[in-house]
């Protein structure tokens, strides 16, 4: 497999610390949700990356399949769950594909789910529900 890009980020202090990218562009304080105003948490960072990647995957699939649409929007809901064995993540993706019918939107979303690196990385490990809609 050909390497395209490597992101290097260092975390210190866990959920109450910081994350900083090697190039310094990303430098963010972390805190547990609702604890400290103006901070984020790992689930928000994962949701941001997944939403952006999935939205790009939709555009890639649409271009490859020559499907014209009026743009797309992906909202990722990443939930931290706890049971007797520990913690696990679950994801719900709300996907809006503009100016196509429901069948075309569903086709794009299903294909994007197969090519998105985030979807591929978590396949079989994290529950992912996808809800597509059109406008």
N, CA, C and O atoms as a GROMACS GRO file, in nm:
protein
  540
    1UNK      N    1   0.085  -0.118   0.000
    1UNK     CA    2   0.000   0.000   0.000
    1UNK      C    3   0.089   0.125   0.000
    1UNK      O    4   0.188   0.131   0.074
    2UNK      N    5   0.056   0.221  -0.081
    2UNK     CA    6   0.131   0.345  -0.092
    2UNK      C    7   0.089   0.441   0.020
    2UNK      O    8  -0.030   0.468   0.037
    3UNK      N    9   0.186   0.491   0.095
    3UNK     CA   10   0.156   0.589   0.198
    3UNK      C   11   0.126   0.723   0.132
    3UNK      O   12   0.201   0.768   0.046
    4UNK      N   13   0.015   0.787   0.173
    4UNK     CA   14  -0.025   0.915   0.118
    4UNK      C   15   0.010   1.028   0.214
    4UNK      O   16   0.058   1.134   0.172
    5UNK      N   17  -0.016   1.007   0.342
    5UNK     CA   18   0.004   1.111   0.442
    5UNK      C   19   0.010   1.048   0.579
    5UNK      O   20  -0.062   0.951   0.606
    6UNK      N   21   0.094   1.101   0.666
    6UNK     CA   22   0.098   1.058   0.805
    6UNK      C   23   0.075   1.178   0.894
    6UNK      O   24   0.149   1.277   0.886
    7UNK      N   25  -0.025   1.172   0.979
    7UNK     CA   26  -0.050   1.275   1.079
    7UNK      C   27   0.018   1.230   1.208
    7UNK      O   28   0.001   1.117   1.252
    8UNK      N   29   0.094   1.320   1.268
    8UNK     CA   30   0.162   1.288   1.393
    8UNK      C   31   0.115   1.384   1.501
    8UNK      O   32   0.137   1.505   1.493
    9UNK      N   33   0.049   1.328   1.602
    9UNK     CA   34  -0.006   1.408   1.712
    9UNK      C   35   0.036   1.344   1.844
    9UNK      O   36   0.028   1.222   1.859
   10UNK      N   37   0.079   1.425   1.937
   10UNK     CA   38   0.119   1.376   2.069
   10UNK      C   39   0.018   1.422   2.173
   10UNK      O   40  -0.021   1.539   2.177
   11UNK      N   41  -0.022   1.329   2.258
   11UNK     CA   42  -0.112   1.360   2.369
   11UNK      C   43  -0.035   1.352   2.500
   11UNK      O   44   0.045   1.261   2.521
   12UNK      N   45  -0.059   1.450   2.585
   12UNK     CA   46  -0.002   1.447   2.720
   12UNK      C   47  -0.114   1.476   2.819
   12UNK      O   48  -0.197   1.563   2.794
   13UNK      N   49  -0.116   1.404   2.927
   13UNK     CA   50  -0.216   1.429   3.031
   13UNK      C   51  -0.350   1.364   3.007
   13UNK      O   52  -0.446   1.392   3.079
   14UNK      N   53  -0.361   1.277   2.907
   14UNK     CA   54  -0.485   1.205   2.881
   14UNK      C   55  -0.602   1.298   2.856
   14UNK      O   56  -0.588   1.399   2.788
   15UNK      N   57  -0.717   1.263   2.910
   15UNK     CA   58  -0.839   1.340   2.888
   15UNK      C   59  -0.838   1.476   2.957
   15UNK      O   60  -0.926   1.559   2.932
   16UNK      N   61  -0.742   1.500   3.041
   16UNK     CA   62  -0.732   1.630   3.109
   16UNK      C   63  -0.605   1.702   3.066
   16UNK      O   64  -0.555   1.788   3.138
   17UNK      N   65  -0.553   1.669   2.947
   17UNK     CA   66  -0.427   1.725   2.902
   17UNK      C   67  -0.439   1.805   2.774
   17UNK      O   68  -0.527   1.889   2.760
   18UNK      N   69  -0.348   1.777   2.679
   18UNK     CA   70  -0.340   1.849   2.551
   18UNK      C   71  -0.306   1.751   2.442
   18UNK      O   72  -0.247   1.646   2.465
   19UNK      N   73  -0.345   1.789   2.321
   19UNK     CA   74  -0.298   1.721   2.201
   19UNK      C   75  -0.232   1.827   2.114
   19UNK      O   76  -0.282   1.939   2.100
   20UNK      N   77  -0.119   1.789   2.054
   20UNK     CA   78  -0.045   1.884   1.970
   20UNK      C   79   0.012   1.809   1.851
   20UNK      O   80   0.076   1.705   1.866
   21UNK      N   81  -0.014   1.863   1.732
   21UNK     CA   82   0.041   1.802   1.611
   21UNK      C   83   0.188   1.838   1.598
   21UNK      O   84   0.235   1.938   1.653
   22UNK      N   85   0.258   1.755   1.524
   22UNK     CA   86   0.402   1.774   1.504
   22UNK      C   87   0.433   1.911   1.444
   22UNK      O   88   0.534   1.973   1.477
   23UNK      N   89   0.345   1.959   1.355
   23UNK     CA   90   0.368   2.089   1.291
   23UNK      C   91   0.312   2.206   1.372
   23UNK      O   92   0.329   2.321   1.332
   24UNK      N   93   0.245   2.179   1.484
   24UNK     CA   94   0.193   2.283   1.571
   24UNK      C   95   0.060   2.342   1.527
   24UNK      O   96   0.005   2.426   1.598
   25UNK      N   97   0.007   2.301   1.412
   25UNK     CA   98  -0.121   2.355   1.365
   25UNK      C   99  -0.233   2.316   1.461
   25UNK      O  100  -0.321   2.397   1.490
   26UNK      N  101  -0.229   2.193   1.510
   26UNK     CA  102  -0.328   2.146   1.608
   26UNK      C  103  -0.262   2.154   1.746
   26UNK      O  104  -0.160   2.090   1.771
   27UNK      N  105  -0.321   2.231   1.834
   27UNK     CA  106  -0.270   2.244   1.971
   27UNK      C  107  -0.391   2.274   2.058
   27UNK      O  108  -0.432   2.389   2.073
   28UNK      N  109  -0.448   2.168   2.116
   28UNK     CA  110  -0.578   2.180   2.180
   28UNK      C  111  -0.575   2.123   2.322
   28UNK      O  112  -0.520   2.016   2.347
   29UNK      N  113  -0.636   2.198   2.416
   29UNK     CA  114  -0.655   2.150   2.552
   29UNK      C  115  -0.772   2.052   2.555
   29UNK      O  116  -0.872   2.072   2.486
   30UNK      N  117  -0.760   1.948   2.634
   30UNK     CA  118  -0.865   1.848   2.648
   30UNK      C  119  -0.923   1.850   2.788
   30UNK      O  120  -0.854   1.885   2.884
   31UNK      N  121  -1.048   1.812   2.800
   31UNK     CA  122  -1.113   1.795   2.930
   31UNK      C  123  -1.232   1.704   2.911
   31UNK      O  124  -1.283   1.687   2.800
   32UNK      N  125  -1.276   1.645   3.019
   32UNK     CA  126  -1.396   1.563   3.016
   32UNK      C  127  -1.513   1.652   2.973
   32UNK      O  128  -1.517   1.770   3.008
   33UNK      N  129  -1.608   1.597   2.899
   33UNK     CA  130  -1.724   1.677   2.854
   33UNK      C  131  -1.791   1.749   2.970
   33UNK      O  132  -1.819   1.688   3.074
   34UNK      N  133  -1.819   1.878   2.952
   34UNK     CA  134  -1.890   1.956   3.051
   34UNK      C  135  -1.808   2.001   3.169
   34UNK      O  136  -1.862   2.065   3.260
   35UNK      N  137  -1.678   1.970   3.173
   35UNK     CA  138  -1.595   2.003   3.288
   35UNK      C  139  -1.534   2.142   3.278
   35UNK      O  140  -1.538   2.220   3.373
   36UNK      N  141  -1.477   2.172   3.163
   36UNK     CA  142  -1.405   2.298   3.148
   36UNK      C  143  -1.445   2.363   3.016
   36UNK      O  144  -1.423   2.306   2.909
   37UNK      N  145  -1.505   2.481   3.023
   37UNK     CA  146  -1.550   2.552   2.903
   37UNK      C  147  -1.432   2.583   2.811
   37UNK      O  148  -1.322   2.615   2.856
   38UNK      N  149  -1.458   2.572   2.681
   38UNK     CA  150  -1.355   2.605   2.584
   38UNK      C  151  -1.259   2.492   2.554
   38UNK      O  152  -1.157   2.513   2.488
   39UNK      N  153  -1.289   2.371   2.601
   39UNK     CA  154  -1.203   2.256   2.572
   39UNK      C  155  -1.281   2.152   2.493
   39UNK      O  156  -1.404   2.155   2.488
   40UNK      N  157  -1.209   2.064   2.434
   40UNK     CA  158  -1.272   1.957   2.357
   40UNK      C  159  -1.236   1.823   2.422
   40UNK      O  160  -1.172   1.819   2.527
   41UNK      N  161  -1.278   1.715   2.358
   41UNK     CA  162  -1.249   1.582   2.410
   41UNK      C  163  -1.219   1.490   2.292
   41UNK      O  164  -1.247   1.526   2.178
   42UNK      N  165  -1.162   1.373   2.317
   42UNK     CA  166  -1.126   1.283   2.208
   42UNK      C  167  -1.242   1.243   2.118
   42UNK      O  168  -1.224   1.222   1.998
   43UNK      N  169  -1.361   1.231   2.175
   43UNK     CA  170  -1.476   1.192   2.094
   43UNK      C  171  -1.511   1.301   1.992
   43UNK      O  172  -1.547   1.270   1.878
   44UNK      N  173  -1.501   1.427   2.031
   44UNK     CA  174  -1.525   1.536   1.936
   44UNK      C  175  -1.421   1.535   1.825
   44UNK      O  176  -1.454   1.558   1.709
   45UNK      N  177  -1.296   1.510   1.859
   45UNK     CA  178  -1.191   1.506   1.758
   45UNK      C  179  -1.214   1.391   1.661
   45UNK      O  180  -1.196   1.407   1.540
   46UNK      N  181  -1.254   1.275   1.713
   46UNK     CA  182  -1.283   1.160   1.628
   46UNK      C  183  -1.403   1.191   1.538
   46UNK      O  184  -1.402   1.160   1.418
   47UNK      N  185  -1.506   1.252   1.596
   47UNK     CA  186  -1.626   1.288   1.518
   47UNK      C  187  -1.591   1.385   1.406
   47UNK      O  188  -1.641   1.371   1.294
   48UNK      N  189  -1.506   1.482   1.434
   48UNK     CA  190  -1.466   1.579   1.331
   48UNK      C  191  -1.393   1.510   1.217
   48UNK      O  192  -1.423   1.534   1.100
   49UNK      N  193  -1.298   1.425   1.251
   49UNK     CA  194  -1.223   1.354   1.148
   49UNK      C  195  -1.311   1.262   1.066
   49UNK      O  196  -1.299   1.258   0.943
   50UNK      N  197  -1.398   1.187   1.133
   50UNK     CA  198  -1.485   1.092   1.063
   50UNK      C  199  -1.582   1.166   0.970
   50UNK      O  200  -1.600   1.126   0.855
   51UNK      N  201  -1.643   1.274   1.019
   51UNK     CA  202  -1.738   1.350   0.937
   51UNK      C  203  -1.670   1.406   0.813
   51UNK      O  204  -1.724   1.396   0.702
   52UNK      N  205  -1.553   1.465   0.829
   52UNK     CA  206  -1.481   1.523   0.716
   52UNK      C  207  -1.440   1.415   0.616
   52UNK      O  208  -1.454   1.434   0.495
   53UNK      N  209  -1.389   1.304   0.666
   53UNK     CA  210  -1.345   1.195   0.579
   53UNK      C  211  -1.464   1.136   0.503
   53UNK      O  212  -1.454   1.111   0.382
   54UNK      N  213  -1.575   1.112   0.571
   54UNK     CA  214  -1.693   1.053   0.507
   54UNK      C  215  -1.749   1.147   0.400
   54UNK      O  216  -1.791   1.102   0.294
   55UNK      N  217  -1.750   1.277   0.429
   55UNK     CA  218  -1.798   1.374   0.332
   55UNK      C  219  -1.710   1.373   0.207
   55UNK      O  220  -1.759   1.382   0.095
   56UNK      N  221  -1.579   1.362   0.227
   56UNK     CA  222  -1.488   1.352   0.113
   56UNK      C  223  -1.511   1.223   0.034
   56UNK      O  224  -1.502   1.222  -0.088
   57UNK      N  225  -1.540   1.115   0.106
   57UNK     CA  226  -1.566   0.987   0.039
   57UNK      C  227  -1.690   0.996  -0.050
   57UNK      O  228  -1.693   0.938  -0.158
   58UNK      N  229  -1.792   1.068  -0.005
   58UNK     CA  230  -1.912   1.087  -0.087
   58UNK      C  231  -1.875   1.159  -0.216
   58UNK      O  232  -1.918   1.119  -0.324
   59UNK      N  233  -1.797   1.265  -0.205
   59UNK     CA  234  -1.754   1.340  -0.324
   59UNK      C  235  -1.671   1.253  -0.417
   59UNK      O  236  -1.688   1.260  -0.539
   60UNK      N  237  -1.583   1.173  -0.362
   60UNK     CA  238  -1.499   1.083  -0.443
   60UNK      C  239  -1.584   0.983  -0.519
   60UNK      O  240  -1.564   0.962  -0.639
   61UNK      N  241  -1.679   0.921  -0.450
   61UNK     CA  242  -1.767   0.823  -0.514
   61UNK      C  243  -1.854   0.889  -0.620
   61UNK      O  244  -1.871   0.835  -0.730
   62UNK      N  245  -1.907   1.006  -0.589
   62UNK     CA  246  -1.992   1.076  -0.686
   62UNK      C  247  -1.914   1.111  -0.812
   62UNK      O  248  -1.964   1.096  -0.923
   63UNK      N  249  -1.792   1.156  -0.794
   63UNK     CA  250  -1.708   1.189  -0.909
   63UNK      C  251  -1.677   1.065  -0.992
   63UNK      O  252  -1.686   1.067  -1.115
   64UNK      N  253  -1.641   0.957  -0.924
   64UNK     CA  254  -1.607   0.832  -0.992
   64UNK      C  255  -1.727   0.777  -1.069
   64UNK      O  256  -1.711   0.728  -1.181
   65UNK      N  257  -1.845   0.784  -1.009
   65UNK     CA  258  -1.967   0.730  -1.069
   65UNK      C  259  -2.038   0.833  -1.159
   65UNK      O  260  -2.143   0.804  -1.216
   66UNK      N  261  -1.980   0.952  -1.170
   66UNK     CA  262  -2.038   1.060  -1.251
   66UNK      C  263  -2.181   1.095  -1.207
   66UNK      O  264  -2.271   1.113  -1.289
   67UNK      N  265  -2.197   1.105  -1.075
   67UNK     CA  266  -2.326   1.142  -1.017
   67UNK      C  267  -2.318   1.289  -0.976
   67UNK      O  268  -2.236   1.327  -0.893
   68UNK      N  269  -2.404   1.369  -1.035
   68UNK     CA  270  -2.408   1.511  -1.001
   68UNK      C  271  -2.501   1.529  -0.881
   68UNK      O  272  -2.610   1.472  -0.874
   69UNK      N  273  -2.455   1.610  -0.787
   69UNK     CA  274  -2.537   1.642  -0.670
   69UNK      C  275  -2.504   1.785  -0.628
   69UNK      O  276  -2.409   1.845  -0.678
   70UNK      N  277  -2.581   1.838  -0.539
   70UNK     CA  278  -2.564   1.977  -0.496
   70UNK      C  279  -2.482   1.991  -0.370
   70UNK      O  280  -2.500   2.088  -0.295
   71UNK      N  281  -2.393   1.896  -0.344
   71UNK     CA  282  -2.310   1.900  -0.223
   71UNK      C  283  -2.364   1.807  -0.116
   71UNK      O  284  -2.477   1.758  -0.124
   72UNK      N  285  -2.282   1.784  -0.019
   72UNK     CA  286  -2.322   1.696   0.091
   72UNK      C  287  -2.276   1.753   0.224
   72UNK      O  288  -2.192   1.843   0.230
   73UNK      N  289  -2.333   1.699   0.330
   73UNK     CA  290  -2.300   1.742   0.466
   73UNK      C  291  -2.309   1.620   0.556
   73UNK      O  292  -2.407   1.546   0.550
   74UNK      N  293  -2.209   1.599   0.639
   74UNK     CA  294  -2.208   1.483   0.728
   74UNK      C  295  -2.193   1.532   0.872
   74UNK      O  296  -2.101   1.608   0.903
   75UNK      N  297  -2.282   1.487   0.957
   75UNK     CA  298  -2.272   1.514   1.100
   75UNK      C  299  -2.247   1.381   1.169
   75UNK      O  300  -2.328   1.288   1.158
   76UNK      N  301  -2.135   1.372   1.241
   76UNK     CA  302  -2.100   1.249   1.312
   76UNK      C  303  -2.131   1.266   1.461
   76UNK      O  304  -2.086   1.362   1.524
   77UNK      N  305  -2.206   1.172   1.513
   77UNK     CA  306  -2.237   1.168   1.656
   77UNK      C  307  -2.156   1.052   1.714
   77UNK      O  308  -2.188   0.936   1.688
   78UNK      N  309  -2.053   1.081   1.789
   78UNK     CA  310  -1.969   0.976   1.849
   78UNK      C  311  -2.003   0.970   1.997
   78UNK      O  312  -1.991   1.069   2.070
   79UNK      N  313  -2.045   0.852   2.041
   79UNK     CA  314  -2.088   0.833   2.179
   79UNK      C  315  -1.990   0.743   2.252
   79UNK      O  316  -1.950   0.638   2.201
   80UNK      N  317  -1.952   0.785   2.372
   80UNK     CA  318  -1.871   0.701   2.460
   80UNK      C  319  -1.968   0.624   2.548
   80UNK      O  320  -2.046   0.683   2.623
   81UNK      N  321  -1.963   0.493   2.538
   81UNK     CA  322  -2.055   0.405   2.612
   81UNK      C  323  -1.977   0.329   2.719
   81UNK      O  324  -1.857   0.307   2.704
   82UNK      N  325  -2.045   0.289   2.825
   82UNK     CA  326  -1.983   0.210   2.931
   82UNK      C  327  -2.072   0.093   2.967
   82UNK      O  328  -2.193   0.106   2.979
   83UNK      N  329  -2.009  -0.024   2.984
   83UNK     CA  330  -2.079  -0.141   3.037
   83UNK      C  331  -1.987  -0.207   3.139
   83UNK      O  332  -1.885  -0.150   3.177
   84UNK      N  333  -2.023  -0.327   3.183
   84UNK     CA  334  -1.943  -0.394   3.287
   84UNK      C  335  -1.802  -0.430   3.240
   84UNK      O  336  -1.714  -0.451   3.324
   85UNK      N  337  -1.779  -0.438   3.110
   85UNK     CA  338  -1.647  -0.472   3.056
   85UNK      C  339  -1.558  -0.351   3.030
   85UNK      O  340  -1.439  -0.367   3.002
   86UNK      N  341  -1.614  -0.231   3.037
   86UNK     CA  342  -1.535  -0.111   3.012
   86UNK      C  343  -1.606  -0.014   2.921
   86UNK      O  344  -1.728   0.002   2.928
   87UNK      N  345  -1.530   0.052   2.836
   87UNK     CA  346  -1.582   0.157   2.750
   87UNK      C  347  -1.576   0.116   2.604
   87UNK      O  348  -1.491   0.036   2.564
   88UNK      N  349  -1.668   0.170   2.525
   88UNK     CA  350  -1.670   0.146   2.381
   88UNK      C  351  -1.734   0.267   2.313
   88UNK      O  352  -1.814   0.339   2.373
   89UNK      N  353  -1.698   0.287   2.188
   89UNK     CA  354  -1.756   0.395   2.109
   89UNK      C  355  -1.867   0.342   2.020
   89UNK      O  356  -1.867   0.225   1.981
   90UNK      N  357  -1.961   0.428   1.988
   90UNK     CA  358  -2.060   0.402   1.882
   90UNK      C  359  -2.072   0.530   1.802
   90UNK      O  360  -2.045   0.640   1.851
   91UNK      N  361  -2.115   0.515   1.677
   91UNK     CA  362  -2.122   0.629   1.586
   91UNK      C  363  -2.256   0.630   1.514
   91UNK      O  364  -2.307   0.526   1.474
   92UNK      N  365  -2.310   0.749   1.498
   92UNK     CA  366  -2.425   0.769   1.411
   92UNK      C  367  -2.386   0.879   1.314
   92UNK      O  368  -2.345   0.988   1.356
   93UNK      N  369  -2.398   0.851   1.186
   93UNK     CA  370  -2.369   0.950   1.082
   93UNK      C  371  -2.501   0.999   1.023
   93UNK      O  372  -2.579   0.919   0.970
   94UNK      N  373  -2.525   1.128   1.030
   94UNK     CA  374  -2.638   1.190   0.962
   94UNK      C  375  -2.581   1.252   0.834
   94UNK      O  376  -2.498   1.342   0.840
   95UNK      N  377  -2.627   1.202   0.721
   95UNK     CA  378  -2.571   1.243   0.592
   95UNK      C  379  -2.679   1.310   0.508
   95UNK      O  380  -2.786   1.253   0.485
   96UNK      N  381  -2.650   1.429   0.464
   96UNK     CA  382  -2.739   1.503   0.374
   96UNK      C  383  -2.671   1.511   0.238
   96UNK      O  384  -2.558   1.558   0.226
   97UNK      N  385  -2.742   1.465   0.135
   97UNK     CA  386  -2.694   1.479  -0.002
   97UNK      C  387  -2.797   1.563  -0.076
   97UNK      O  388  -2.914   1.526  -0.086
   98UNK      N  389  -2.753   1.676  -0.126
   98UNK     CA  390  -2.844   1.771  -0.190
   98UNK      C  391  -2.865   1.741  -0.338
   98UNK      O  392  -2.774   1.695  -0.408
   99UNK      N  393  -2.986   1.769  -0.383
   99UNK     CA  394  -3.024   1.766  -0.524
   99UNK      C  395  -3.011   1.628  -0.591
   99UNK      O  396  -2.975   1.618  -0.708
  100UNK      N  397  -3.041   1.524  -0.515
  100UNK     CA  398  -3.052   1.388  -0.569
  100UNK      C  399  -3.173   1.322  -0.504
  100UNK      O  400  -3.220   1.369  -0.400
  101UNK      N  401  -3.222   1.214  -0.563
  101UNK     CA  402  -3.333   1.145  -0.499
  101UNK      C  403  -3.279   1.049  -0.392
  101UNK      O  404  -3.159   1.024  -0.384
  102UNK      N  405  -3.368   0.996  -0.313
  102UNK     CA  406  -3.333   0.912  -0.198
  102UNK      C  407  -3.250   0.790  -0.239
  102UNK      O  408  -3.154   0.755  -0.170
  103UNK      N  409  -3.285   0.725  -0.351
  103UNK     CA  410  -3.211   0.607  -0.396
  103UNK      C  411  -3.067   0.640  -0.432
  103UNK      O  412  -2.976   0.564  -0.401
  104UNK      N  413  -3.046   0.752  -0.497
  104UNK     CA  414  -2.911   0.794  -0.535
  104UNK      C  415  -2.831   0.829  -0.409
  104UNK      O  416  -2.714   0.792  -0.398
  105UNK      N  417  -2.894   0.900  -0.316
  105UNK     CA  418  -2.826   0.933  -0.190
  105UNK      C  419  -2.784   0.806  -0.117
  105UNK      O  420  -2.672   0.797  -0.066
  106UNK      N  421  -2.873   0.708  -0.112
  106UNK     CA  422  -2.842   0.582  -0.044
  106UNK      C  423  -2.726   0.511  -0.114
  106UNK      O  424  -2.637   0.457  -0.048
  107UNK      N  425  -2.726   0.511  -0.247
  107UNK     CA  426  -2.617   0.448  -0.322
  107UNK      C  427  -2.484   0.517  -0.292
  107UNK      O  428  -2.383   0.449  -0.271
  108UNK      N  429  -2.483   0.650  -0.290
  108UNK     CA  430  -2.362   0.724  -0.259
  108UNK      C  431  -2.311   0.695  -0.118
  108UNK      O  432  -2.191   0.673  -0.097
  109UNK      N  433  -2.402   0.694  -0.023
  109UNK     CA  434  -2.364   0.671   0.117
  109UNK      C  435  -2.310   0.529   0.136
  109UNK      O  436  -2.210   0.510   0.204
  110UNK      N  437  -2.375   0.430   0.077
  110UNK     CA  438  -2.327   0.292   0.089
  110UNK      C  439  -2.188   0.276   0.028
  110UNK      O  440  -2.102   0.209   0.085
  111UNK      N  441  -2.167   0.338  -0.088
  111UNK     CA  442  -2.035   0.329  -0.152
  111UNK      C  443  -1.930   0.405  -0.071
  111UNK      O  444  -1.817   0.359  -0.058
  112UNK      N  445  -1.967   0.521  -0.018
  112UNK     CA  446  -1.874   0.599   0.064
  112UNK      C  447  -1.833   0.522   0.188
  112UNK      O  448  -1.718   0.528   0.231
  113UNK      N  449  -1.926   0.449   0.246
  113UNK     CA  450  -1.898   0.370   0.366
  113UNK      C  451  -1.795   0.261   0.338
  113UNK      O  452  -1.721   0.219   0.427
  114UNK      N  453  -1.790   0.216   0.213
  114UNK     CA  454  -1.694   0.112   0.176
  114UNK      C  455  -1.554   0.168   0.149
  114UNK      O  456  -1.455   0.096   0.163
  115UNK      N  457  -1.544   0.295   0.110
  115UNK     CA  458  -1.414   0.352   0.076
  115UNK      C  459  -1.357   0.447   0.181
  115UNK      O  460  -1.237   0.473   0.181
  116UNK      N  461  -1.440   0.500   0.270
  116UNK     CA  462  -1.393   0.593   0.372
  116UNK      C  463  -1.293   0.523   0.464
  116UNK      O  464  -1.327   0.419   0.522
  117UNK      N  465  -1.172   0.576   0.480
  117UNK     CA  466  -1.074   0.512   0.568
  117UNK      C  467  -1.120   0.496   0.712
  117UNK      O  468  -1.083   0.398   0.777
  118UNK      N  469  -1.199   0.590   0.764
  118UNK     CA  470  -1.250   0.576   0.900
  118UNK      C  471  -1.346   0.458   0.908
  118UNK      O  472  -1.337   0.377   1.000
  119UNK      N  473  -1.439   0.449   0.813
  119UNK     CA  474  -1.534   0.338   0.812
  119UNK      C  475  -1.462   0.205   0.802
  119UNK      O  476  -1.496   0.108   0.870
  120UNK      N  477  -1.361   0.201   0.717
  120UNK     CA  478  -1.285   0.077   0.700
  120UNK      C  479  -1.208   0.041   0.826
  120UNK      O  480  -1.198  -0.076   0.862
  121UNK      N  481  -1.152   0.141   0.894
  121UNK     CA  482  -1.071   0.117   1.013
  121UNK      C  483  -1.153   0.061   1.128
  121UNK      O  484  -1.103  -0.021   1.206
  122UNK      N  485  -1.277   0.104   1.140
  122UNK     CA  486  -1.358   0.062   1.255
  122UNK      C  487  -1.457  -0.049   1.223
  122UNK      O  488  -1.532  -0.092   1.310
  123UNK      N  489  -1.457  -0.095   1.098
  123UNK     CA  490  -1.551  -0.198   1.055
  123UNK      C  491  -1.541  -0.321   1.146
  123UNK      O  492  -1.434  -0.378   1.164
  124UNK      N  493  -1.654  -0.360   1.203
  124UNK     CA  494  -1.658  -0.477   1.289
  124UNK      C  495  -1.619  -0.449   1.433
  124UNK      O  496  -1.630  -0.537   1.519
  125UNK      N  497  -1.572  -0.327   1.462
  125UNK     CA  498  -1.529  -0.293   1.598
  125UNK      C  499  -1.620  -0.194   1.668
  125UNK      O  500  -1.634  -0.195   1.790
  126UNK      N  501  -1.683  -0.108   1.589
  126UNK     CA  502  -1.769  -0.002   1.642
  126UNK      C  503  -1.901  -0.006   1.566
  126UNK      O  504  -1.902  -0.019   1.444
  127UNK      N  505  -2.010   0.007   1.638
  127UNK     CA  506  -2.141   0.015   1.574
  127UNK      C  507  -2.153   0.150   1.504
  127UNK      O  508  -2.133   0.254   1.566
  128UNK      N  509  -2.186   0.146   1.376
  128UNK     CA  510  -2.205   0.269   1.299
  128UNK      C  511  -2.343   0.262   1.234
  128UNK      O  512  -2.370   0.173   1.153
  129UNK      N  513  -2.429   0.357   1.269
  129UNK     CA  514  -2.559   0.370   1.205
  129UNK      C  515  -2.552   0.491   1.112
  129UNK      O  516  -2.499   0.596   1.149
  130UNK      N  517  -2.605   0.475   0.992
  130UNK     CA  518  -2.602   0.584   0.894
  130UNK      C  519  -2.745   0.617   0.854
  130UNK      O  520  -2.824   0.528   0.820
  131UNK      N  521  -2.777   0.744   0.858
  131UNK     CA  522  -2.908   0.794   0.818
  131UNK      C  523  -2.887   0.896   0.707
  131UNK      O  524  -2.834   1.004   0.732
  132UNK      N  525  -2.928   0.862   0.584
  132UNK     CA  526  -2.910   0.956   0.474
  132UNK      C  527  -3.043   1.023   0.443
  132UNK      O  528  -3.150   0.965   0.458
  133UNK      N  529  -3.031   1.147   0.400
  133UNK     CA  530  -3.150   1.223   0.360
  133UNK      C  531  -3.111   1.314   0.244
  133UNK      O  532  -2.993   1.333   0.216
  134UNK      N  533  -3.210   1.367   0.178
  134UNK     CA  534  -3.186   1.455   0.064
  134UNK      C  535  -3.253   1.589   0.086
  134UNK      O  536  -3.342   1.605   0.170
  135UNK      N  537  -3.208   1.685   0.008
  135UNK     CA  538  -3.270   1.818   0.015
  135UNK      C  539  -3.266   1.878  -0.123
  135UNK      O  540  -3.313   1.990  -0.142
   0.00000   0.00000   0.00000
